Amino acid sequence: MLNPIPKQSWYATLNANDVARLISELPKKHQATATLIYMGTVNMCHDAVAATIEAYNHRDAKEYPVVTD
């Protein structure tokens, strides 16, 4: 199965500690918004992966008819 989320090669891959450090270095008035954007992005990625796994697990199921043009 291929990863459904394309990797963006223009940007470094950050781990959660890197993101937390960057957010903590922002002015206080921007930290809540940055955290909201980060956590929303994590949840969006989770939903995309979960939907792909669900579709992959049921690709041969009878309840999902094959659609052709």
VENWOMO-V49317 format. One record per pair of residues at least 4 apart in sequence whose ideal C-beta (glycine too) atoms are under 8 Angstrom apart, sorted by the first residue. I is the first residue (numbers start at 1). J is the second residue. Records with the same first field share a line. If there is no record, write none. Layout:
# VENWOMO-V49317
I=J ; J
This chain:
# VENWOMO-V49317
1=52 ; 56
3=7
4=48 ; 49 ; 51 ; 52
5=45 ; 48 ; 49
7=13
14=18 ; 19 ; 22
15=19
16=20
17=21
18=22
19=23 ; 38
20=24
21=25
22=26 ; 34
23=31 ; 34 ; 35 ; 38
24=31
26=30 ; 31 ; 34
27=31
30=34
31=35
32=36
33=37
34=38
35=39
36=40
37=41
38=42
39=43
40=44
41=45
42=46
43=47
44=48
45=49
46=50
47=51
48=52
49=53
50=54
51=55
52=56
53=57
54=58
55=59
58=63 ; 64
59=64
